[in-house]
Amino acid sequence: MKDGRTRFDVNRLVKRSRRFGIERMVALGDVLVEGPRPSGKQIRAINDETARIVSWAPDFFFGFCYLNPKLGERAVRAEVDRCVGGLGFRGLKLEIANNAVEMCMKPVMQAAEAYGVPVLQHTWSQTKIRLRSMHSDPEDTCLLAKRFPNTRVIMAHLTGCGFRGVLAARGIDNLWIDTSGASPEAGIVEHAVSNLGSKRILYGSDLPIRDLPAAIGQVAGSGISEKARDAIFYGNAAKLLKLV
């Protein structure tokens, strides 16, 4: 296994995270290790790695099921049944196999609704990199949530979606935004709270790409109320993931 993925490294991460007051964390295997469109066998191996990490610290981690929607309805549903139904994962994770507006997303969203779990969709403004055949703009993820109003959607990467992404998310009751992404940006958490309300925002770290102090500091150092910070750091995710 690569550095950072051994049991020793995971235990060290748990210990360090707890020093920062983190009680629970979503675990994911390396979702990009096999490229943007992994095979069914590769998907299962990635999710098996997630299950292994969760098993090392089950009181700390819970898993999300990584999927490639391009593999089709049968493959998607079989892996959701295995991971959510069998292994107890708490959500579905989508990266860059396709754009969120494509029809291949339908089985994913239907499976999420059936199990009552959220869909975490990688989202990033494509104004500069222009790769919308694989990446999803904020507007794409917002349209996905609108098309499937009974499925809860998490639009990843507040700083990647930017002020524009916050504005696009207004009025979509089944959509949340997490605070992970690039380096902290002054004013963006306040902008999100002002436009969406604190109950629609979730703390996210994006480990190991970003470190915990920066991710925590973006929320802790923002000019929002203590009640709003508590909701973003824990309360909202606890309700969304049915931890309470």
C-alpha positions in Angstrom: 0.0 0.0 0.0 1.1 3.6 -0.6 2.3 5.9 2.2 -0.6 7.3 4.2 -2.8 4.2 3.6 -1.4 1.7 6.1 -3.0 0.9 9.4 -0.2 2.8 11.2 -0.8 5.9 9.1 -4.6 5.8 9.5 -4.3 5.4 13.3 -1.9 8.4 13.3 -4.5 10.4 11.3 -7.2 9.5 13.7 -5.1 10.6 16.7 -4.2 13.9 15.0 -7.7 14.6 13.9 -9.1 14.1 17.4 -6.6 16.7 18.7 -8.4 19.2 16.5 -11.8 18.2 18.0 -12.9 16.0 15.0 -15.1 13.2 16.2 -16.2 11.5 12.9 -14.8 11.5 9.4 -15.9 10.3 6.0 -13.4 7.7 4.6 -12.7 7.2 0.9 -10.2 5.0 -0.9 -8.1 6.6 -3.6 -10.8 7.6 -6.1 -8.4 8.7 -8.7 -5.8 5.9 -8.5 -7.2 4.2 -11.6 -8.0 7.4 -13.6 -11.3 9.1 -14.3 -13.3 6.1 -15.5 -12.4 2.9 -13.5 -13.7 -0.5 -14.4 -16.1 -2.4 -12.2 -13.2 -4.4 -10.7 -11.3 -1.3 -10.0 -14.3 0.4 -8.4 -14.7 -2.6 -6.1 -11.1 -2.5 -5.1 -11.3 1.2 -4.2 -14.4 0.6 -2.1 -12.8 -2.4 -0.5 -10.0 -0.1 0.6 -12.6 2.3 2.1 -14.2 -0.6 4.0 -10.7 -1.6 5.3 -10.1 1.9 6.6 -13.5 2.0 8.3 -12.8 -1.4 9.9 -9.6 0.0 11.5 -11.5 2.7 13.3 -15.2 2.1 13.1 -16.0 4.5 15.9 -14.3 7.3 13.9 -14.8 6.6 10.2 -17.8 5.8 8.0 -17.6 5.1 4.3 -19.0 6.5 1.1 -19.4 4.3 -2.0 -17.4 5.4 -5.0 -19.1 4.9 -8.4 -18.5 5.2 -12.1 -22.0 6.0 -13.6 -20.7 5.2 -17.1 -20.6 1.5 -16.2 -24.4 1.4 -16.4 -27.4 0.7 -14.2 -26.7 -2.9 -13.3 -23.1 -2.3 -12.2 -24.1 0.8 -10.3 -26.9 -0.8 -8.4 -24.9 -3.9 -7.6 -22.1 -1.8 -6.1 -24.5 0.3 -4.1 -26.2 -2.8 -2.8 -22.9 -4.2 -1.8 -21.5 -1.1 -0.2 -24.5 0.6 1.3 -26.8 -2.4 1.9 -24.0 -4.8 2.8 -21.1 -2.8 4.3 -23.1 0.0 5.8 -21.7 2.9 3.9 -23.5 6.2 4.5 -23.3 8.0 1.1 -22.4 7.8 -2.6 -19.3 9.5 -4.1 -18.9 10.7 -7.7 -15.8 12.2 -9.1 -15.0 12.9 -12.8 -16.2 10.0 -14.8 -18.9 12.1 -16.4 -20.8 15.4 -16.1 -23.6 15.5 -13.5 -26.2 16.4 -16.1 -25.8 13.1 -18.1 -28.5 10.5 -18.2 -26.2 7.9 -16.7 -26.7 9.6 -13.4 -30.3 8.4 -13.1 -29.5 5.0 -11.7 -27.2 6.6 -9.1 -29.8 9.0 -7.9 -32.5 6.4 -7.8 -30.3 4.1 -5.7 -29.4 6.9 -3.4 -33.1 7.7 -2.9 -34.0 4.1 -2.3 -31.4 3.8 0.4 -31.9 7.3 1.8 -28.2 8.3 1.5 -26.8 11.5 0.0 -24.8 11.8 -3.2 -21.5 13.7 -3.0 -20.7 15.2 -6.4 -17.3 16.6 -7.2 -17.9 20.1 -8.5 -15.6 22.8 -9.7 -16.0 25.9 -11.8 -14.9 25.1 -15.4 -14.4 28.7 -16.5 -10.7 28.2 -17.0 -10.0 24.4 -17.4 -13.0 23.7 -19.6 -13.4 20.0 -19.1 -17.1 19.7 -18.7 -17.3 16.3 -20.4 -15.9 14.9 -17.2 -16.1 17.7 -14.6 -19.3 19.3 -13.3 -19.8 23.1 -13.1 -21.9 24.3 -10.1 -24.8 24.8 -12.4 -24.5 21.2 -13.5 -24.7 19.8 -10.0 -27.5 22.2 -9.2 -29.5 20.9 -12.2 -28.9 17.4 -11.0 -30.4 18.2 -7.6 -33.4 19.9 -9.3 -34.0 16.8 -11.5 -34.1 14.5 -8.5 -35.7 16.5 -5.7 -36.1 13.4 -3.4 -32.4 12.7 -3.4 -30.0 14.7 -1.2 -27.0 16.1 -3.0 -23.8 17.5 -1.6 -22.0 19.9 -4.0 -18.4 19.5 -3.1 -15.8 22.3 -2.9 -17.2 25.6 -1.8 -13.9 27.4 -2.8 -13.9 25.5 -6.1 -17.5 26.5 -6.9 -16.9 30.1 -5.7 -19.4 32.9 -5.2 -21.0 31.9 -8.4 -21.7 28.4 -7.1 -23.4 29.7 -4.0 -25.7 31.9 -6.1 -26.6 28.9 -8.3 -27.5 26.8 -5.3 -30.1 29.2 -3.9 -33.6 27.8 -3.6 -32.7 24.1 -4.0 -33.8 22.5 -0.8 -32.2 19.1 -1.4 -28.7 20.6 -2.0 -25.9 21.2 0.4 -22.4 22.6 -0.2 -19.2 21.5 1.6 -16.4 23.8 2.5 -13.6 21.8 1.1 -11.6 22.8 -2.0 -8.7 25.1 -2.6 -6.9 27.4 -0.1 -9.2 29.4 2.3 -10.8 32.4 0.6 -11.8 35.4 2.6 -15.6 36.1 2.7 -16.8 33.0 1.0 -18.2 31.2 4.0 -20.0 34.4 5.1 -21.4 34.7 1.5 -22.6 31.1 1.6 -24.3 31.6 5.0 -25.9 34.8 3.9 -27.3 33.3 0.7 -28.1 29.8 1.7 -28.4 29.8 5.5 -26.0 27.9 7.8 -28.1 24.7 7.7 -27.2 24.1 4.0 -23.4 24.1 4.5 -21.2 21.2 5.6 -17.6 21.3 6.8 -15.2 19.4 4.5 -11.4 19.0 4.7 -10.4 17.3 1.4 -7.6 15.4 3.2 -4.9 14.5 2.3 -4.8 17.2 -0.5 -5.4 19.9 2.1 -4.5 19.9 5.8 -6.8 20.2 8.7 -5.7 23.5 10.2 -6.5 25.4 7.0 -9.8 23.6 6.4 -10.9 24.2 10.0 -9.6 27.8 10.0 -11.7 28.8 7.0 -14.9 28.2 9.0 -13.6 29.0 12.5 -12.1 32.3 11.4 -15.1 33.4 9.4 -17.4 36.2 10.6 -20.4 34.0 11.3 -22.2 33.2 14.6 -21.2 30.5 17.0 -24.5 28.7 16.3 -23.8 28.7 12.6 -20.2 27.4 13.1 -21.5 24.5 15.2 -24.1 23.6 12.5 -21.5 23.7 9.8 -18.8 21.7 11.7 -21.1 19.0 13.0 -24.8 19.5 13.3 -25.8 19.6 9.6 -23.7 16.5 8.7 -25.0 14.6 11.7 -28.5 15.1 10.5 -27.8 14.5 6.9 -25.9 11.3 7.5 -28.3 10.1 10.3 -25.7 10.1 13.0 -28.3 11.5 15.5 
